[in-house]
Amino acid sequence: MAEDRPPDARQMGLYLALAQVGLEMVAPMFLGLVIDNYAGTLPWFMIAGIILGFVGGIYHIVILTRKLDAARREREKPGSNAP
């Protein structure tokens, strides 16, 4: 059964960061679609938005992973008093 306690601040920060990554990946596609509709260039700006969103999202995931890994190493360091 799932735990009944609410997530702590660290977990909420992680969830918020993951939601931001998802938005970063989807928003450029919709922006490209809007530009395409006004400029009549369908589908080129949408494709560029998809590529830009994908690259930006993957980059952000790599940065988040490195930060989380560094924090985990710091917590596991001998003599560290971090929870």
Summary of the structure (lengths in Angstrom):
residues: 83
radius of gyration: 18.8
end to end distance: 24.9
largest distance: 62.3
contacts: 187
relative contact order: 0.11
helix: 77%
strand: 0%
